[in-house]
Amino acid sequence: MSPTASAIPAPAKAKSATTVKPPPWRRRLDVAARAIAAIFLGYLFSALSTAVLARLLPGSRIEATMAATLLSFAIYAAVAVWAFADAKAWRVWLGLTAGSGLLAAILWISLTLEPRL
């Protein structure tokens, strides 16, 4: 063994698994579905959550409305991040649709029990 040669063998190269890439149109459709969910369903979800929070937060009407409105920006941003962070676009659509339906039901019940705005 020569003095310059190392006694430690070089690490073996990791075997790369061949991954099948989806067609470009499918990836574009996935991004478009996420963008539509983030923009439109995200807006619906944040608007309904703002209305529900404004009705249910304690304090005066003005304070509850201001707090709910401030929270709506964080909610909308979180929904937009989630829309692109989740591995499956259908989970985003399902979550936002079910969440919006639940918030709409809570708002409707709240308006039915106490009809003040």
C-alpha positions, -999 to +999 in steps of 0.1 A: +000+000+000+014+034-009+018+061+018-007+084-001-034+058-004-061+058+022-069+028+043-106+038+044-125+028+014-146+054-004-183+053+004-204+035-021-227+055-043-263+053-033-285+035-058-309+059-073-344+046-077-358+056-110-388+078-104-415+082-129-422+118-135-458+128-142-464+144-176-460+182-176-497+188-181-505+168-150-481+189-129-496+221-143-531+209-135-520+201-099-505+235-094-536+252-110-559+232-087-539+242-057-538+279-068-576+279-073-581+262-039-558+287-022-573+318-038-611+311-039-616+284-012-590+301+010-609+334+007-642+317+015-627+299+045-611+330+059-643+351+053-665+325+071-640+321+099-639+359+103-677+361+105-678+332+130-651+347+151-667+381+151-699+366+164-684+343+190-654+363+204-661+379+238-661+417+242-679+444+224-690+441+188-663+464+175-635+447+194-646+413+183-649+424+147-615+440+148-598+409+163-615+386+139-605+408+109-569+408+121-569+371+125-584+366+090-551+377+074-532+350+093-559+324+084-557+333+047-519+331+047-519+298+065-545+283+041-524+295+011-492+279+025-511+247+033-525+245-002-490+242-016-474+223+012-497+193+013-487+163-007-522+158-022-543+185-037-575+166-030-569+168+007-567+206+004-599+208-015-616+184+009-603+202+040-613+236+028-647+225+015-655+206+047-642+234+069-661+260+050-693+240+053-687+236+090-681+273+095-712+281+074-733+258+096-719+274+128-726+309+114-761+299+104-769+285+138-754+316+155-775+339+133-806+318+140-802+318+178-792+355+180-800+375+148-779+405+156-751+414+132 
